[in-house]
Amino acid sequence: MTVPVNYWAVLVCGGVSIVLGYLWFGPLFGKMWIRMMGWDKIDPVQQEEMKKGMMKSYVLTVIGALVMAYVLAHALVFASTYLNSEGVGAGLMVGFWNWLGFVAPVTLGVVLWEGKPWKLWILNNGYQLIQLLVFGVILALWK
């Protein structure tokens, strides 16, 4: 069975991911996120080392977002086929259930095993949830 995927919509999701990430981890919650990550205590030499690897991190993040959108497009096709659901509602439903079933449980390890604060988990997962909801809507409306 071939699953129809709108590759333009997937690419738009990649662009939206960049904008959403910039806003979320920049003007909206950037200072709080940096503090919770402990990066506000890093010396200038380490900061420069981190900056050198940022382009690679951005590229890999966008690739991850494209993969996420591609897989979400498949989930949306199955939802519309088997649940007879389409449009914005289907996009939101698929985005939410994929976040709840895959992203939220997997990222719990950051709190449970790495000792990061729950507030950081909520901040990061809020971003992931909104990203998946927006992806779901874009993919649902642009079949």
Buried (B, 14 or more C-beta within 10 A) or exposed (E): EEEEBBEEBBEBBBEBBEEBBEEBBEEBBEEEBBEBBEEEEBEEEEEEEEEEEEEEEEEEBBEEBBEBBBBBBBBBBEBBEEEEBBEEEBBBBBBBBBBEEBBBEEBEEBBEEEEBEEEBBEBBBEBBBBBBBBBBBBBBBBB
